[in-house]
Amino acid sequence: MCDEKDSREGASVLVVGGGVAGMTAALAVADAGVRVHLVEKQPELGGVVRRLHALFPSMESPAPLIGSLVERVTNNDRIVVHTRAEITEVKGAFPEFTVIITDSEGGRPPKELTEASIILATGLETIDPSMIPEFGYGRYREVITSLEFEDILADAERGGATLSRRTDGKPVKTLVFIQCVGSRVEKRGVPYCSAVCCMGAIKNSILVKERHPEIDVFVLYIDIRAQGKGCEELYKRARKAGVKFIRGQPSLVVRRSGSDRLLVCGENTLLRELYEIPADMVVLSVGLTQSRRNEDLLRMLGVPLTGERLAKGIGPHRDPFVSPVPGVFLAGTMESPKDVRDTITQAEAAALASLRAARSRERIL
């Protein structure tokens, strides 16, 4: 834990998760003059957004956003950062939680913190696409997840090279995105829309077409959900750049005997025609689901889950970031799937709610 300041020096707010939501919430609380303990299981702050190659709809690199947040958090005297740390026990209740954090790598003794309120910002995890074996993940090296594709884009840009196949290094001539992998299904995934998959694929298809116009790019979708400011414009930009959108998820991704390419097979449900697309790389736009680690933490705090296994807020419209447990708040995708812009907005709202609740009990003044 990177800062060994006395944890009992006055009441404080605990923020669990060091991604965009957690850092934003921590800064909002600290800027109000309140001490914060920020707990992150990874060795560094930044979360999943650190891994993205670009953000939608701005198409800008997330590096300046993450860099600014990390710098402000680490230089803020009111924020104590605990990296490689996990919550293993919570006792007491609002407005005095006793929280035990332990080293996630087992190298340091447990530490006890006393907190007035808790903001959960640990996010969701991506769905394991191997549960949908017909798409070939784990069987074909050319079938990858959307997050893995973000890494490939970053590597290609740093090396100044075109996209290449992982099997033999040959240039990618045809790239296929498959949408809603594990999302909007009753089995083998989650029943809800994961909010970021459509725009993530659209954003990445634009990056590919505008840098490598010779590559054929297909997006196979159920419905395109381009909601939010600037998103419909980005969708139109992708179509103008030559990205081909086909309505209808494929039924199978296979490699035929003697071929070095994959074959993506399905039905265009608009034209009621079957399609077969020879592909050099297939990107699965995987959805977001609750992690077992999150479930354990929510159970520890007494926060109920919805039927979709998402953390339950007190209402779907007003204050969804306020949990039914007094003093416990939800920020970012811990509450439900959302993009970076909505994550920042909700993290600040959760921070304000935590301060309001704590001050109502005169624990923090």
C-alpha positions in Angstrom: 0.0 0.0 0.0 1.7 3.0 -1.3 0.9 5.5 1.5 1.2 4.6 5.1 -0.4 7.6 6.6 -2.4 7.0 9.9 -5.7 5.6 8.8 -7.4 6.7 12.0 -6.8 10.4 11.6 -10.4 11.5 11.5 -13.4 10.0 9.7 -13.0 9.3 6.0 -14.7 7.9 2.9 -13.6 4.6 1.4 -13.5 4.3 -2.4 -13.1 0.8 -3.7 -11.7 0.7 -7.3 -9.0 2.8 -8.9 -10.4 3.2 -12.4 -12.0 6.4 -13.9 -15.1 6.1 -11.5 -13.0 5.5 -8.4 -10.5 8.2 -9.0 -13.3 10.7 -10.0 -15.2 9.9 -6.8 -12.1 10.1 -4.7 -11.2 13.5 -6.1 -14.7 14.9 -5.6 -14.7 13.8 -2.0 -11.2 15.1 -1.3 -12.0 18.4 -3.0 -14.8 18.9 -0.5 -12.2 18.7 2.3 -12.7 15.1 3.3 -10.1 12.4 3.7 -10.3 9.4 1.3 -8.9 5.9 1.3 -8.7 4.6 -2.3 -8.3 0.8 -2.6 -7.3 -0.8 -5.9 -6.5 -4.5 -6.4 -4.1 -3.8 -9.3 -0.5 -2.4 -9.0 -1.5 0.8 -10.7 -4.5 3.1 -11.1 -6.4 3.5 -14.3 -8.7 0.5 -14.6 -10.0 -0.9 -18.0 -10.0 2.6 -19.6 -6.2 2.6 -19.4 -6.3 -0.3 -21.9 -8.5 1.4 -24.5 -6.9 2.7 -27.6 -9.4 5.5 -28.1 -12.6 6.8 -26.6 -16.0 7.4 -28.3 -17.4 9.6 -29.5 -14.4 11.9 -29.3 -12.0 9.4 -30.9 -9.3 10.7 -28.5 -6.7 8.7 -26.6 -7.7 8.0 -23.0 -4.1 8.6 -21.9 -4.5 12.4 -21.1 -7.6 11.6 -19.0 -6.1 8.8 -17.1 -2.8 10.6 -16.7 -4.5 13.7 -15.3 -6.6 11.7 -12.9 -3.7 9.6 -11.6 -1.6 12.7 -11.1 -4.3 14.5 -9.3 -5.1 11.5 -7.0 -1.5 10.7 -6.1 -0.6 14.4 -5.4 -3.7 15.0 -3.3 -2.8 15.1 0.4 -6.4 14.0 1.4 -6.2 10.8 -0.6 -4.4 7.7 0.7 -3.9 5.2 -2.1 -3.7 1.5 -1.4 -2.7 -0.5 -4.5 -2.5 -4.3 -4.7 -5.1 -4.3 -2.0 -8.5 -6.0 -1.5 -11.4 -5.7 1.0 -11.6 -9.0 2.9 -13.9 -8.0 5.8 -16.4 -5.3 6.7 -17.8 -4.8 10.2 -20.1 -2.2 11.7 -22.5 0.0 9.8 -23.0 3.6 8.7 -21.6 6.0 9.9 -18.7 3.8 11.2 -17.6 0.9 9.1 -14.6 -1.1 10.1 -12.9 -2.4 6.9 -10.0 -4.9 6.7 -7.9 -4.6 3.6 -5.3 -7.2 2.7 -2.4 -7.4 0.2 -3.7 -9.1 -3.0 -0.3 -10.6 -3.4 0.1 -11.6 0.2 3.3 -9.6 0.9 2.0 -7.2 3.6 0.0 -7.6 6.8 -3.8 -6.7 6.9 -4.7 -3.2 7.6 -7.8 -1.8 9.4 -9.6 1.3 8.3 -12.5 3.2 9.9 -14.8 4.7 7.3 -17.9 6.9 7.5 -19.2 5.8 4.1 -18.2 3.5 1.2 -18.2 4.1 -2.6 -18.0 1.0 -4.7 -16.4 1.6 -8.1 -15.0 -1.8 -9.0 -16.8 -2.0 -12.3 -17.9 -5.1 -14.2 -15.9 -7.7 -16.1 -16.1 -8.9 -19.7 -18.1 -12.0 -20.5 -16.0 -15.1 -21.3 -16.7 -15.7 -25.0 -15.7 -19.4 -24.7 -19.2 -20.1 -23.4 -20.3 -19.5 -27.0 -18.1 -22.1 -28.7 -19.6 -21.7 -32.2 -17.7 -18.3 -32.5 -14.4 -20.2 -32.1 -12.8 -18.2 -29.3 -10.0 -20.3 -27.8 -10.0 -22.6 -30.9 -8.8 -20.1 -33.5 -6.1 -17.5 -32.7 -7.7 -15.1 -35.2 -10.8 -14.9 -33.0 -10.2 -12.3 -30.3 -12.2 -10.1 -27.8 -12.8 -6.4 -28.2 -10.3 -5.7 -25.4 -7.7 -7.8 -27.0 -8.3 -5.9 -30.2 -7.6 -2.6 -28.3 -4.2 -4.0 -27.5 -3.5 -4.9 -31.1 -4.5 -1.5 -32.3 -2.1 0.1 -29.8 0.7 -2.2 -30.8 0.1 -1.6 -34.5 0.1 2.2 -34.1 3.3 2.1 -32.0 5.1 0.0 -34.6 3.7 1.9 -37.6 2.5 -1.3 -39.1 -0.8 -2.5 -40.6 -2.9 -5.1 -38.8 -1.6 -8.6 -39.1 -2.9 -12.1 -38.4 -1.7 -13.7 -35.2 -1.0 -17.0 -36.8 1.3 -16.1 -39.6 1.9 -12.4 -39.5 0.2 -11.8 -42.9 -1.8 -8.5 -43.3 -5.4 -8.6 -42.4 -7.5 -8.1 -45.5 -11.0 -8.7 -44.0 -11.9 -7.8 -40.4 -15.3 -8.9 -38.9 -16.8 -7.5 -35.7 -19.5 -9.7 -34.1 -21.8 -7.7 -31.8 -23.7 -8.6 -28.6 -21.5 -11.6 -27.7 -22.9 -12.7 -24.4 -25.3 -9.7 -24.2 -29.1 -9.6 -24.6 -29.4 -13.4 -24.2 -31.1 -15.4 -21.5 -28.5 -18.1 -21.5 -24.7 -18.0 -22.0 -24.5 -14.4 -21.0 -26.6 -11.6 -19.6 -30.1 -10.4 -20.6 -29.3 -6.7 -20.8 -27.5 -4.5 -23.3 -23.9 -3.9 -22.2 -24.1 -0.2 -23.4 -20.6 0.1 -24.9 -20.3 -2.7 -27.4 -21.9 -1.0 -30.5 -20.0 2.2 -30.1 -16.8 0.4 -29.3 -17.0 -1.6 -32.5 -18.0 1.5 -34.5 -15.1 3.5 -33.0 -12.6 0.8 -33.8 -14.0 0.1 -37.3 -13.4 3.8 -38.1 -9.9 3.7 -36.8 -9.1 0.7 -39.0 -10.8 2.1 -42.2 -9.3 5.6 -41.9 -5.8 4.3 -41.4 -6.0 1.2 -43.6 -8.8 1.8 -46.2 -7.7 -1.3 -48.1 -9.1 -3.5 -45.3 -12.7 -4.7 -45.7 -14.5 -4.2 -42.4 -17.8 -5.8 -41.4 -20.0 -5.2 -38.3 -22.6 -8.0 -37.7 -25.2 -6.8 -35.4 -28.7 -7.4 -33.8 -29.5 -3.7 -33.5 -27.1 -0.7 -33.6 -27.5 1.3 -30.4 -25.8 4.6 -31.1 -27.4 6.5 -28.2 -25.8 9.6 -26.7 -24.4 12.8 -27.9 -22.2 12.4 -30.9 -22.8 8.7 -31.3 -25.2 8.7 -34.3 -22.7 11.0 -36.0 -20.0 8.5 -35.4 -22.2 5.7 -36.8 -22.7 7.7 -40.0 -19.0 8.4 -40.2 -18.3 4.6 -40.1 -20.7 4.0 -43.0 -19.2 6.8 -45.0 -15.7 5.3 -44.4 -16.9 2.1 -46.0 -17.7 -0.1 -43.0 -20.3 -2.7 -44.0 -23.1 -3.2 -41.5 -25.0 -6.5 -41.7 -28.0 -7.1 -39.5 -27.9 -10.7 -38.2 -25.5 -12.4 -35.8 -23.5 -15.2 -37.4 -24.4 -18.8 -36.5 -20.8 -20.1 -36.9 -17.2 -19.2 -37.3 -15.2 -22.0 -38.8 -12.0 -22.8 -40.8 -12.5 -25.0 -43.8 -10.0 -27.7 -44.5 -7.1 -26.4 -46.5 -7.9 -22.7 -46.0 -5.8 -20.3 -43.9 -8.8 -18.0 -43.4 -11.9 -18.2 -41.2 -15.4 -18.3 -42.6 -18.1 -16.4 -40.8 -21.6 -17.8 -41.6 -25.0 -16.3 -40.8 -28.1 -14.7 -42.2 -28.8 -11.1 -43.2 -32.1 -10.7 -41.4 -33.0 -7.6 -43.4 -32.5 -9.1 -46.8 -33.3 -12.7 -45.7 -30.2 -13.9 -47.3 -27.4 -16.2 -46.0 -23.9 -14.8 -45.9 -20.4 -16.3 -45.8 -17.6 -13.9 -45.1 -14.0 -15.1 -45.4 -12.1 -13.3 -42.6 -8.6 -12.9 -41.4 -9.6 -11.6 -38.0 -12.8 -11.8 -36.0 -13.4 -9.4 -33.1 -16.0 -10.5 -30.5 -17.7 -7.5 -28.9 -18.1 -9.1 -25.5 -20.6 -7.8 -23.0 -20.2 -6.9 -19.3 -21.2 -9.0 -16.3 -20.9 -9.0 -12.6 -17.7 -10.6 -11.3 -17.7 -13.2 -8.5 -15.3 -10.8 -6.6 -17.9 -8.1 -6.8 -20.7 -10.4 -5.7 -18.6 -11.3 -2.6 -18.0 -7.7 -1.8 -21.7 -6.8 -2.3 -22.8 -9.7 -0.1 -20.3 -8.6 2.6 -21.9 -5.2 2.7 -25.5 -6.5 2.4 -26.1 -4.8 -0.9 -28.7 -6.8 -2.9 -28.5 -7.8 -6.5 -31.1 -7.4 -9.2 -32.4 -10.3 -11.2 -29.7 -9.4 -13.7 -27.0 -9.8 -11.0 -26.3 -6.0 -11.0 -26.0 -4.0 -7.8 -29.4 -2.7 -6.7 -29.9 1.0 -6.2 -32.8 2.6 -4.3 -34.6 3.5 -7.5 -34.2 3.1 -11.3 -34.7 6.8 -12.0 -33.7 8.8 -9.0 -30.4 8.1 -7.2 -29.6 4.8 -8.8 -26.1 5.2 -7.3 -27.5 5.1 -3.7 -27.7 1.5 -2.5 -30.4 0.3 -0.1 -27.6 0.0 2.6 -27.1 3.3 4.4 -23.7 4.7 3.7 -22.9 2.5 0.7 -22.9 4.1 -2.8 -22.4 2.9 -6.4 -20.2 4.6 -9.0 -19.7 3.8 -12.7 -20.3 0.4 -14.1 -20.5 -1.1 -10.7 -24.1 0.2 -10.8 -24.8 -0.8 -14.5 -23.0 -0.7 -17.9 -22.2 2.8 -19.1 -19.6 4.7 -21.1 -16.8 6.9 -19.8 -18.8 10.1 -19.9 -21.7 8.7 -17.9 -19.2 7.0 -15.5 -17.7 10.3 -14.6 -21.0 11.9 -14.1 -22.3 9.2 -11.8 -19.0 9.0 -9.9 -19.3 12.7 -9.0 -23.0 12.2 -8.0 -22.1 9.2 -5.8 -19.4 11.3 -4.1 -21.8 14.1 -3.4 -24.4 11.6 -2.0 -21.8 10.0 0.3 -20.8 13.4 1.6 -24.4 14.4 2.1 -25.1 11.2 4.0 -22.1 11.4 6.2 -22.6 15.0 7.1 -26.2 14.4 7.9 -24.9 12.2 10.8 -22.3 14.9 11.7 -19.4 12.4 11.2 -17.6 14.7 8.7 -17.7 18.4 9.1 
